[in-house]
Structure formats: structure tokens, C-alpha cells
Amino acid sequence: MRVERGDAVGLTRELVRIDSRNPSLVANGPGEAHVARALADVLSAWGFRVEVADAAPGRPNVIARIGNPGSRALMFNGHLDVVGVDGMTHDPWAPVVSGQVDRIYGRGSSDMKAGVAAMCAAAARAESMHGEVIIAAVADEEYESIGTRSLIESGVRADAAIVTEPTRLSIMPAHLGFVWLEVITHGRAAHGSRWDLGVDAIRHAGLLLAELDRVDEEELPKRMHPLLGRPSVHASLIDGGTGMSTYPDRCSVRIERRTIPGETEESVQRELEAACSRVRSRQPKFRADVSVTFGQLPSDVSVDAPIVTALRSAIEKSGEDVRVEGMTAWTDAALLNAAGIPAICFGPGDITLAHAAEEWVSISEIERATGVLARLATGWFAPNAG
């Protein structure tokens, strides 16, 4: 595809045209290979030094560099994969202006191909860089983030990073994490008439859910983060029983616990095990096993950190209002922070439109984001910056 150098809107349209549904989420999803090759070609034509490296077979990252290597580095990070398109109310791969003239519609337009386009165009537009901008357009953020994990494992590092997720041009230095857990409650199978023998695993799961309801209403609101607010817990899936006239001997409840900075998989598992202990103190026949199935850390960068201060300055100098907020959704910023790269979120688009039946991004917001990021990249490498 051909896109004029530094044209963020044109690049957004071209990226949205390419189906890059994550195959770990969508049966027969094509993945990122096609869109990665197309972006690599554009960035090569724009004068970037480009590498395409598989994070997993057929799941490539695009790593592109511009500026002077060997000195300070600023990373722009964004993901190329998108979620499914079932139920969408418009063509997911036709990024035409529709309805209102300031909008581009399509799957991934807001989450987050506009952000990827803005960061690439900004790096191309940046002036007098006495350092290097690293573009990391990665695979698989929507599932297990194998792209950014591979990027970190390969040794790519920077002094700071902007993850261009859709923030409506707000600075978002922190976001929630999550832990997925499974609780198996154990009962005793018996004929439905034999109340004296049967132990109902599903009803016992209900006792635990009632206890978690109390935790969510009474305990979790006492833990607060200045940008993110409180953590939360909800039951996502439940399965158990074999027949109407049989006491169920097993019930599986899968739970998601959204975490704030300072909470870990281990602390969340202990919290759930303590809830089980309280249920057992009231119902001695209650038995349950708790296990963590997956988790992602929250992310937290100080509002006074150099990258936040530099971005704030770039926003002000661009004539934009400065807003500092917390992001509820999880992003790859957490992985970068854990690797020692201070990473915050800033980009065009609205996270409430991510994964939605109608997804669009404002054209003017793409341009405004690109201008801010170009100013940031220029200023980041100035003497005494950061």
C-alpha cells in the first residue's frame, strides 16, 4: 500500500482495510502477518530501519527505528491485532467516512489502528531528534500479549514508552490489572430424594458467591487508587450438575478479579481462599479448591514521572487541554513497566468503542494525537529533557 510520509489518517484507513483478527480469539482469524507486512513496507518507504520478527509462528511484530541509535530512546507501542466482528452494524473492513464527516468506521479503527498510525506518522514528522524513536507494532495484545512479551525478551529497551491505546487524548499513567481464577466446589452425588446423603456442590458455590458479593460491597471499596478507584470482583462463568434428580458432586465457578497497583495474583488467591474459609466456618461440609488460571499485572507510573511531564508539556504546547486519568482496560504498558520501561497510555479514539458493534475514530483526533506525539518525540531528546 502507498501512503504519503507522515499521513496518519491515510495510514489509519489502510490498516483498517486489512483483516487482522486474532486467531486465538476468532476461529480462522488471519492474525497479524498481512497487516505487519503492509506496515513494514510503508515504514521502510518512509525511511525507517525496519525489522519484522515473529513473536510466534505467523504472528509477527514490526520493530521500526528512526533517529540516532546508541543514545536516548523513546518507544511508541501499539497492537496490530483486532477482535471479532460478529454483530457489527457496518462493514468492518471498509474504512470509509460514514454519517459524520469526521469519522472513520471499521474494526480496529479506535482499538487501535488509529493509534498505531498516529505513532508512526509522529515519528516520521519529528524534527531534530538527538536520539532514536522505536516503533513497536505488536501482535496478540487482545489475548496473551505474546508480541510485547517477545519484544521484551528480545532485549528491546527504551528510556520511556507511550502506548497509543485510545484515551481520547487524555494522559493515562495507570490502569487496572486482572486475575482469572477457578473455584471447584465439591459435593456428594446422590439421588435427588436422598437429602441425607447428597451434598449440593452448586448450592455451596452459591454460598461462596454470596460471600464474594459481601466482599465486593464492603471490603473492596476500602482499597482505592487515586486515578483508578477501587478494585472489583465478578463471577464470569459457572458449570455443574449432571441431571435434575441428582445432587451435583462438582461445580466450577470462574471468577475475574480486577486489581489495582499493589495487588498480585498471590494476594488475590489468598483473598479468595479466605472467603472459602469463612463459608466453611458456617457450612462445615463446604469443600473447595482455588486456582489461578491467568493474570496480568496493573500498571502505575507516577504523575510526576519524566515521561508524564514531557507529554503534558507537548499537549500544552499543541494547544490542547491536559487531562490526567486512569484507564480501566488492561494494556501492554504493564509489561513494559515491569521490564523497567516507564510506559503510559495516550492516543486517539475512545475505549468505550473498542470491541463494539459500531467502532469509529475521529479524523481530527488522529491528527491532533499525531501532532502531540511528534512534538513529544522532538522535545524528548532536547538537552535536559526528561
C-alpha positions in Angstrom: 0.0 0.0 0.0 1.1 3.6 -0.7 0.7 6.3 2.0 2.3 9.7 1.9 5.1 10.1 4.5 3.6 11.3 7.8 -0.1 10.8 6.7 -1.7 9.4 9.9 -5.2 9.5 8.5 -4.3 7.7 5.3 -2.3 5.1 7.2 -5.3 4.5 9.5 -7.6 3.8 6.6 -5.1 1.4 5.0 -4.5 -0.5 8.3 -8.2 -0.8 9.0 -8.8 -2.3 5.5 -6.7 -5.3 6.5 -8.4 -8.1 8.4 -6.1 -8.8 11.4 -8.5 -10.7 13.7 -6.6 -12.5 16.4 -6.7 -16.3 15.7 -6.5 -17.1 19.4 -9.9 -15.3 19.8 -11.6 -15.9 16.5 -11.8 -19.2 14.6 -9.9 -18.8 11.3 -8.7 -15.3 12.2 -5.9 -14.4 9.9 -3.7 -12.8 12.5 -1.2 -10.0 12.0 1.0 -11.3 9.2 -0.7 -9.3 6.4 -1.0 -6.1 8.2 2.5 -6.3 9.6 4.0 -6.7 6.1 1.9 -3.8 4.8 3.0 -1.5 7.7 6.6 -2.6 7.4 6.6 -1.6 3.7 5.2 1.8 4.5 7.7 2.5 7.2 10.5 1.3 5.0 9.4 3.8 2.3 9.2 6.5 5.0 12.9 6.0 5.9 12.7 3.8 9.0 15.0 0.9 9.7 12.5 -1.9 9.8 12.6 -5.5 11.3 9.7 -8.0 11.1 10.2 -10.6 13.8 7.8 -13.5 14.7 6.6 -13.4 18.3 5.1 -16.8 17.4 4.9 -18.7 14.1 3.0 -16.5 11.7 2.4 -13.8 14.4 4.9 -11.0 13.6 5.9 -7.8 15.4 7.1 -4.8 13.4 10.0 -3.0 15.0 11.0 0.1 13.2 13.6 2.7 14.2 14.3 6.3 13.2 16.8 8.8 14.5 20.2 8.3 16.0 20.9 4.9 17.6 23.1 4.5 20.6 21.7 7.4 22.6 18.4 8.0 24.3 15.4 6.1 23.0 11.6 6.7 23.1 9.3 3.8 22.3 5.8 4.1 20.7 4.0 0.8 21.2 0.7 -0.3 19.7 -1.0 -3.6 18.8 -2.0 -4.8 15.3 -4.5 -7.5 16.2 -8.2 -6.9 16.5 -11.1 -8.8 18.0 -14.1 -10.5 16.1 -16.7 -8.7 14.1 -19.9 -10.7 14.9 -22.8 -8.3 15.3 -21.2 -5.3 13.8 -23.6 -2.8 12.3 -21.3 -1.7 9.4 -18.6 -3.2 7.2 -15.6 -3.9 9.4 -13.1 -3.6 6.7 -14.3 -0.6 4.7 -12.8 2.4 6.5 -14.9 5.0 4.7 -16.2 8.2 6.2 -19.8 7.5 7.0 -22.5 9.5 8.6 -20.5 12.3 10.1 -17.6 13.6 8.0 -15.1 13.5 10.9 -15.3 9.7 11.4 -13.5 6.6 10.1 -15.5 3.4 10.8 -14.1 -0.1 10.9 -13.0 -2.9 13.3 -9.8 -1.7 14.9 -10.3 2.0 13.9 -10.4 3.1 17.6 -8.7 0.0 19.1 -6.1 0.7 17.9 -5.0 1.1 14.3 -5.5 4.9 14.6 -3.1 4.9 17.5 -0.6 2.8 15.5 -0.9 5.2 12.5 -0.5 8.3 14.8 2.6 7.0 16.4 4.2 6.0 13.1 3.3 9.3 11.5 4.5 11.3 14.5 7.9 9.6 14.5 8.2 10.4 10.8 7.3 14.0 11.4 9.5 14.6 14.4 12.4 17.1 13.9 16.0 17.4 15.1 16.0 14.1 17.1 19.2 13.6 19.0 18.1 10.1 19.9 16.0 7.2 18.5 12.3 6.6 18.3 11.4 2.9 18.3 8.1 1.9 16.8 6.8 -1.4 18.2 3.7 -2.6 16.4 3.0 -5.8 18.1 0.9 -9.0 17.9 -1.7 -10.5 20.2 -2.4 -7.8 22.8 -6.0 -8.8 22.7 -5.2 -12.3 24.1 -1.9 -13.0 25.9 0.3 -10.2 24.6 2.9 -12.6 23.1 4.0 -9.6 20.9 5.2 -7.3 23.6 6.4 -10.2 25.7 8.6 -11.3 22.8 9.8 -7.7 22.2 11.0 -7.5 25.8 12.6 -11.0 25.8 14.5 -10.0 22.6 16.2 -7.2 24.6 14.5 -4.1 23.0 14.6 -1.3 25.6 13.9 2.4 25.8 14.0 5.2 28.3 10.2 5.6 28.3 7.2 4.5 26.2 3.9 5.7 25.0 1.3 3.0 24.4 -1.1 4.7 21.9 -4.3 3.0 23.1 -7.5 5.0 22.7 -7.6 7.6 25.6 -9.5 10.5 23.9 -6.1 12.4 24.2 -6.0 12.0 28.0 -2.8 11.1 29.7 -3.3 7.7 31.4 -0.4 6.8 33.6 -2.1 3.9 35.3 -4.5 1.1 34.5 -6.1 -1.9 36.3 -4.8 -5.4 36.1 -6.8 -8.7 36.4 -6.6 -12.2 37.8 -8.7 -15.1 36.5 -9.4 -17.8 39.0 -11.3 -21.1 39.1 -13.1 -22.4 42.2 -14.2 -26.0 42.2 -16.7 -26.8 44.9 -17.0 -30.5 45.8 -20.3 -32.2 46.8 -21.5 -35.8 47.0 -23.6 -37.3 44.3 -26.9 -38.9 45.4 -30.5 -39.4 44.2 -32.5 -36.3 44.4 -34.7 -37.8 47.1 -31.7 -38.6 49.4 -31.1 -35.4 51.1 -29.5 -37.3 53.9 -26.7 -38.5 51.5 -26.3 -35.8 48.9 -24.2 -32.7 49.2 -25.1 -30.0 46.7 -21.9 -28.5 45.1 -23.9 -25.9 43.2 -25.6 -24.6 46.3 -22.3 -24.5 48.1 -20.9 -22.4 45.1 -23.8 -20.1 45.7 -22.7 -19.6 49.4 -19.3 -18.6 48.1 -20.8 -16.2 45.6 -22.9 -14.6 48.4 -19.7 -14.1 50.4 -17.9 -12.6 47.3 -20.9 -10.2 47.0 -20.3 -9.1 50.5 -16.5 -8.7 49.8 -17.3 -6.6 46.7 -19.7 -4.3 48.5 -18.0 -4.0 51.9 -14.3 -4.7 51.6 -13.0 -3.8 48.1 -14.4 -0.2 48.2 -11.9 0.5 51.1 -9.0 0.0 48.8 -8.6 3.0 46.5 -6.1 4.2 43.9 -6.1 8.0 43.1 -6.6 7.5 39.4 -8.2 4.1 39.2 -10.6 4.0 42.1 -11.4 0.6 43.7 -10.8 -3.0 42.6 -13.7 -5.3 41.8 -14.7 -8.9 41.5 -17.4 -10.7 39.5 -18.3 -14.3 38.6 -17.9 -14.9 34.9 -18.9 -18.5 34.2 -20.4 -21.3 36.2 -20.9 -25.0 35.3 -22.0 -28.0 37.3 -24.5 -30.8 37.7 -25.5 -33.9 35.7 -29.2 -34.2 36.0 -32.4 -32.8 37.5 -32.8 -35.6 40.1 -29.1 -35.9 41.1 -27.2 -34.0 43.8 -24.3 -32.4 41.9 -20.9 -33.5 43.1 -18.9 -30.7 41.4 -19.4 -27.1 40.4 -16.9 -24.9 38.6 -17.1 -21.1 39.1 -14.7 -18.9 37.1 -14.1 -15.5 38.6 -12.4 -12.3 37.4 -10.8 -10.0 39.9 -9.8 -6.6 38.6 -6.8 -5.4 40.5 -5.2 -2.0 41.5 -1.5 -1.4 41.8 -0.1 -3.3 44.8 -2.3 -6.3 44.4 -0.9 -9.6 42.9 -2.0 -13.0 41.8 -0.9 -14.4 45.1 -2.7 -11.8 47.2 -5.9 -12.3 45.2 -5.7 -16.1 45.6 -5.2 -15.7 49.3 -8.2 -13.4 49.4 -10.4 -16.0 47.7 -9.2 -18.8 49.9 -10.0 -16.7 52.9 -13.6 -16.3 51.6 -13.8 -20.1 51.2 -12.7 -20.4 54.8 -15.4 -18.1 56.1 -18.0 -20.1 54.2 -16.6 -23.3 55.6 -16.9 -21.9 59.2 -20.6 -21.6 58.6 -21.1 -24.7 56.5 -18.7 -27.5 57.6 -19.5 -29.7 54.5 -18.2 -26.9 52.2 -15.1 -28.0 50.3 -13.4 -26.1 47.5 -10.2 -25.8 45.5 -9.0 -22.4 44.3 -6.5 -21.9 41.4 -5.3 -19.0 39.3 -5.7 -19.6 35.6 -4.3 -16.4 34.2 -3.4 -12.9 35.3 -2.0 -9.6 34.1 -0.4 -7.0 36.4 -1.8 -3.5 36.8 0.3 -0.6 35.6 1.3 2.5 37.5 3.6 5.4 36.7 3.9 8.5 38.9 2.0 11.6 37.6 5.3 13.4 38.1 7.4 10.9 36.1 9.6 12.4 33.3 7.5 10.9 30.5 4.3 12.2 32.0 5.8 15.7 32.4 7.1 15.7 28.9 3.8 14.6 27.4 1.9 17.2 29.5 4.3 19.8 28.0 3.7 18.6 24.5 0.0 18.7 24.9 0.0 22.2 26.3 2.3 23.5 23.5 -0.1 21.9 21.0 -2.9 24.0 22.4 -4.8 21.0 23.9 -6.3 20.7 27.3 -4.3 18.4 29.7 -6.4 15.7 31.3 -4.8 13.0 33.5 -7.0 10.0 34.1 -6.8 6.3 34.9 -7.6 3.6 32.3 -9.8 0.7 33.3 -8.8 -1.6 30.5 -5.6 -3.6 30.6 -2.8 -2.7 28.2 0.8 -3.8 27.3 2.0 -0.8 29.3 2.0 -3.1 32.4 4.5 -5.4 30.7 6.8 -2.5 29.6 6.7 -1.1 33.2 7.6 -4.5 34.6 10.6 -4.6 32.3 11.8 -1.2 33.6 10.4 0.9 30.8 8.1 3.6 32.2 5.1 3.4 30.0 1.9 5.4 29.9 -1.1 5.5 27.5 -2.1 8.3 25.2 -3.8 8.1 21.8 -6.8 8.9 19.6 -10.1 7.1 19.9 -12.5 6.1 22.7 -12.0 2.9 24.6 -15.8 2.5 25.0 -16.0 1.9 21.2 -13.4 -0.9 21.4 -14.9 -4.3 20.5 -18.3 -2.6 19.9 -20.9 -3.3 17.2 -20.1 0.2 15.9 -16.5 1.3 16.0 -15.1 4.5 14.7 -12.4 7.1 15.4 -12.4 10.9 14.9 -10.3 12.0 12.0 -9.4 15.3 13.7 -8.4 13.4 16.8 -6.0 11.3 14.8 -4.3 14.4 13.5 -4.3 16.1 17.0 -2.7 13.0 18.5 -0.1 12.8 15.8 0.9 16.5 16.4 1.2 16.0 20.1 3.3 12.8 19.7 5.6 14.4 17.1 6.1 17.4 19.5 6.9 14.9 22.3 9.4 13.0 20.2 11.2 16.2 19.2 11.2 17.6 22.8 12.1 14.3 24.5 15.6 14.4 23.0 16.3 18.1 23.7 19.1 18.8 26.2 17.9 18.4 29.8 14.6 16.9 28.6 13.1 14.0 30.6 
